[in-house]
Every structure is written in structure tokens, then in C-alpha cells.
Amino acid sequence: MDGKGGKLYYRGYSIEELAEFSTFEEVTYLLWYGELPSKGELREFSRKLAKNRELPKELLDVLEMMPKHAHPMGVLRTAVSFLGNFDDEPVKTPEDVYEKGISLVAKIPGIVASLYRLRMGLELVKPREDLSHAGNFLYMMFGKEPPKSWERAMDVALILYAEHELNASTFAVMEVGSTLSDYYSAVVAGIGALKGILHGGAVEEAVRQFLEIGDPERVEEWFFNALKNKRRIMGAGHRVYKTYDPRAKIFKKYARMIGDKRMYEIAERLETLVQKHLSKKGVNINVDYWSGIIFYAMGIPIEFYTTIFLMGRISGWTAHLAEYISNNKLIRPRLQYIGEIGKRYIPIERR
Ligand SMILES: CC(C)(COP(=O)(O)OP(=O)(O)OC[C@H]1O[C@@H](n2cnc3c(N)ncnc32)[C@H](O)[C@@H]1OP(=O)(O)O)[C@@H](O)C(=O)NCCC(=O)NCCS
């Protein structure tokens, strides 16, 4: 990650080339094993994903029991935790991590799609072996093969979300993994971190903000009011990038192709104001700004957007966890205590 130059590479390959030519399956292989797969390696990897997609009946029962208004990220956290009870061996080697990783990477889209269909009162749809990871997700969600343009946009979204160095959720995964706990516990920690609106949850908030603005003519008034009231523009600002997020540039292209015209225009006008007034203090458009516009156009409910982020990011979590535990050291930061020491205990009746 080059925060000043606004560049991102996965294992040396630029994100622009991967988004143009690659697939989520290939990128996951690259992140885990360090090289792009050969035809045979990719076939074998895709076959393993297909073999692992089906969800156990017990998990579907759990999904059905969840409160109808629970946030889908909360439900996913429970679902992953539940699956961990069937497979809670500690992970000691990268191979252990990848074996569990492929099972979970394969299942997340089915969990999200099943939750959506249960909530809509629709029959669940089983995955198909001939569809891609992204295509299967949309197929299981909507019960019909997605248009090619949607499948590609979703594939690119998963590629762009897959990896981002030591972001908050990846750190949470590594922290738990460093205790030599099990893979699922580490992923549950990551889900908790990704859910927050300062991290992955911003993708949902960005779309809510465009809906709140509602009209391209209101953008300017809304923006200056937001600044006056110290409100944050969602989908803007980043701890590392101090330039336009390179992933957002790619998402913008797909938002223009697929997104609702009015929402796109609102976002574009707001983007101009952010770049004009906030970029001087390092606040620029980030990955979560445009992506929700694509999912909104597909008819995916807003509260599901962070689960799509997770569907991609779990690849990066798994890669970092495997790398870290191959030369593991317990992560244990220190804090500095500020205050008196050596105070005398006072019995409660004398305080
Ligand atoms: C991501 C984020 C938490 C990073 O914050 P950070 O590195 O801790 O930066 P700070 O909170 O210290 O902000 C630095 C300055 O930029 C401003 N700023 C940061 N993000 C802003 C935003 N989204 N909108 C308006 N102002 C913003 C802060 O108000 C602060 O201004 P000040 O110096 O005048 O007080 C922050 O930019 C944010 O809240 N963004 C919105 C949520 C979001 O899109 N998250 C997804 C990240 S990929």
C-alpha cells in the first residue's frame, strides 16, 4: 500500500490490472500462495470452493432462529461462530489455515444469500458448480443467473475488497490468531471490527447519505451543513491514503455503468466538493463511496452491503493469518498508565 502515491498492489500486481483481468478465485489463490495459479491449479482451487459451498442444515436452522431485524453482519458473526464448533482445532500451520479458509470463503456468500431469502420468505437456492464465486452469490440471492455485467461488477468488488494490509479487521484477526486460538474465533473478531461504520460499515452509511441528500440540487447545501455540524462524509477519509483511494476510482467506473443515474449524480457532485474542500487536509474519496451504488442498483438491501465487503476481505484475513502464524509471536501491546500508584485501600463505609 502506498498511501501518498495512492497505489495498491497484491503480491506485486497492481490493483488496476487485477480488476481488469483477474477473478476473485484467482486473486484469493494469489494472496494465499504468492503466485497466480496455472490453469490446473485454478481448476483444482475452484473445484474445492464448489465442494465446500453447501451449508449444513443445522446452520440454516440457526439463520432461521435469528431475530428478523438483526444486522446481517451480526448474523454472520453468529453463523461463523456456530460453524467453528464443528471444526475448532487450533491452527498451527499455514496449511491448517488454508484448509479452514477455503471452507469458510466458500460458504459466506451462501450464508448471506440464505439470510436474505429467509427474510424475504423465499425458498433457498442451492449453489451451482458451473458459476463463478461472484455469480453464485447473485444466483443464490436472486434465484436466477445474473446479467454478465452484474457478475463482473460483483467479481471486481470482491477483488477490490480482498486485501488491504493491516486495516482494523485484519489486525483483529491476527491478534486473535496470534494466541493460537482457532481460525473461526479469529474470523469472528474480524467480523466485529469490519462491522463498525468507521471501517466496512461505511459502505452502508455512504448510500444512506446519498438517499438523505435525495436531489442533486441539494448536495451543496447538505455538504456545507454537514461540515458546519462536524458530520463526517461517509466514504471519505482514510488513515493511510492521503490521496484518492485507487480502489474507489475503479468502483466509480462500475457505479457509472450500473448505478442509478440520480444517485450517481448526487455522489459525483458531493465528490467534487469533498475533493475541493477536504482533500487539502488529506480527506479524499475512499473504497466505500461508490461501491454501495452498484449494490443498490442490483436491488440488494443496504444492510447487506458490509457482508459483501466481508466476502472479499476474508481472503486477505486468511492470507495474513497464515503468514503470521508461520512465525508466530503473541501480539501483546502495552499501554501507558497515567495516574497515581501506591494508593491505600479505603473500606467502603469510609469513602
Ligand atoms: C476513516 C477515518 C476514521 C480515518 O480517520 P483518521 O485517520 O483518524 O482521521 P481524523 O479523524 O484524525 O481526521 C483528520 C481530520 O480530517 C477530518 N475528517 C476525516 N474524515 C472526514 C470525513 N469523512 N468527513 C469530513 N471530515 C473528515 C476530521 O474532522 C479531522 O479534521 P480536523 O483536523 O479539522 O479536526 C475517517 O476519515 C472517517 O471517519 N471517515 C468516514 C468513515 C469512512 O468512510 N470509513 C471508511 C474508511 S475506508
The ligand as an SDF file (V2000), in Angstrom:
LIG
                    3D

 48 50  0  0  0  0  0  0  0  0999 V2000
  -11.5770    6.6610    8.1020 C   0  0  0  0  0  0  0  0  0  0  0  0
  -11.4040    7.6780    9.2370 C   0  0  0  0  0  0  0  0  0  0  0  0
  -11.8980    7.0630   10.5350 C   0  0  0  0  0  0  0  0  0  0  0  0
   -9.9060    7.9980    9.3330 C   0  0  0  0  0  0  0  0  0  0  0  0
   -9.7960    8.9540   10.2820 O   0  0  0  0  0  0  0  0  0  0  0  0
   -8.4150    9.4270   10.9590 P   0  0  0  0  0  0  0  0  0  0  0  0
   -7.2400    8.9740   10.1920 O   0  0  0  0  0  0  0  0  0  0  0  0
   -8.4920    9.0380   12.3940 O   0  0  0  0  0  0  0  0  0  0  0  0
   -8.5270   10.9930   10.7510 O   0  0  0  0  0  0  0  0  0  0  0  0
   -9.0720   12.0230   11.8160 P   0  0  0  0  0  0  0  0  0  0  0  0
  -10.3400   11.5350   12.4210 O   0  0  0  0  0  0  0  0  0  0  0  0
   -7.9410   12.3500   12.7250 O   0  0  0  0  0  0  0  0  0  0  0  0
   -9.4080   13.2770   10.8840 O   0  0  0  0  0  0  0  0  0  0  0  0
   -8.4560   14.2270   10.4520 C   0  0  0  0  0  0  0  0  0  0  0  0
   -9.1930   15.4590   10.0210 C   0  0  0  0  0  0  0  0  0  0  0  0
   -9.9820   15.1740    8.8670 O   0  0  0  0  0  0  0  0  0  0  0  0
  -11.3760   15.3590    9.1360 C   0  0  0  0  0  0  0  0  0  0  0  0
  -12.0910   14.2210    8.5360 N   0  0  0  0  0  0  0  0  0  0  0  0
  -11.6910   12.9170    8.4860 C   0  0  0  0  0  0  0  0  0  0  0  0
  -12.5900   12.1680    7.8500 N   0  0  0  0  0  0  0  0  0  0  0  0
  -13.5820   13.0240    7.4710 C   0  0  0  0  0  0  0  0  0  0  0  0
  -14.7850   12.8200    6.7660 C   0  0  0  0  0  0  0  0  0  0  0  0
  -15.1480   11.6090    6.3420 N   0  0  0  0  0  0  0  0  0  0  0  0
  -15.5760   13.8930    6.5480 N   0  0  0  0  0  0  0  0  0  0  0  0
  -15.2240   15.1210    6.9850 C   0  0  0  0  0  0  0  0  0  0  0  0
  -14.0730   15.3610    7.6690 N   0  0  0  0  0  0  0  0  0  0  0  0
  -13.2710   14.3270    7.8910 C   0  0  0  0  0  0  0  0  0  0  0  0
  -11.5090   15.3120   10.6470 C   0  0  0  0  0  0  0  0  0  0  0  0
  -12.6560   16.0200   11.0760 O   0  0  0  0  0  0  0  0  0  0  0  0
  -10.2070   15.9650   11.0600 C   0  0  0  0  0  0  0  0  0  0  0  0
  -10.3400   17.3470   10.8600 O   0  0  0  0  0  0  0  0  0  0  0  0
   -9.6720   18.4200   11.8900 P   0  0  0  0  0  0  0  0  0  0  0  0
   -8.2120   18.1230   11.8190 O   0  0  0  0  0  0  0  0  0  0  0  0
  -10.0660   19.7190   11.3290 O   0  0  0  0  0  0  0  0  0  0  0  0
  -10.2570   18.0950   13.2280 O   0  0  0  0  0  0  0  0  0  0  0  0
  -12.2010    8.9760    8.9240 C   0  0  0  0  0  0  0  0  0  0  0  0
  -11.7160    9.5780    7.7490 O   0  0  0  0  0  0  0  0  0  0  0  0
  -13.7020    8.7650    8.8370 C   0  0  0  0  0  0  0  0  0  0  0  0
  -14.3990    8.7780    9.8650 O   0  0  0  0  0  0  0  0  0  0  0  0
  -14.2450    8.5790    7.5890 N   0  0  0  0  0  0  0  0  0  0  0  0
  -15.6560    8.3400    7.4210 C   0  0  0  0  0  0  0  0  0  0  0  0
  -15.9470    6.8600    7.5560 C   0  0  0  0  0  0  0  0  0  0  0  0
  -15.4220    6.0480    6.3980 C   0  0  0  0  0  0  0  0  0  0  0  0
  -15.6590    6.3650    5.2400 O   0  0  0  0  0  0  0  0  0  0  0  0
  -14.7320    4.9640    6.7320 N   0  0  0  0  0  0  0  0  0  0  0  0
  -14.1950    4.0470    5.7600 C   0  0  0  0  0  0  0  0  0  0  0  0
  -12.7170    4.0940    5.7250 C   0  0  0  0  0  0  0  0  0  0  0  0
  -12.1070    3.1380    4.3850 S   0  0  0  0  0  0  0  0  0  0  0  0
  1  2  1  0
  2  3  1  0
  2  4  1  0
  2 36  1  0
  4  5  1  0
  5  6  1  0
  6  7  2  0
  6  8  1  0
  6  9  1  0
  9 10  1  0
 10 11  2  0
 10 12  1  0
 10 13  1  0
 13 14  1  0
 14 15  1  0
 15 16  1  0
 15 30  1  0
 16 17  1  0
 17 18  1  0
 17 28  1  0
 18 19  1  0
 18 27  1  0
 19 20  2  0
 20 21  1  0
 21 22  1  0
 21 27  2  0
 22 23  1  0
 22 24  2  0
 24 25  1  0
 25 26  2  0
 26 27  1  0
 28 29  1  0
 28 30  1  0
 30 31  1  0
 31 32  1  0
 32 33  2  0
 32 34  1  0
 32 35  1  0
 36 37  1  0
 36 38  1  0
 38 39  2  0
 38 40  1  0
 40 41  1  0
 41 42  1  0
 42 43  1  0
 43 44  2  0
 43 45  1  0
 45 46  1  0
 46 47  1  0
 47 48  1  0
M  END
$$$$
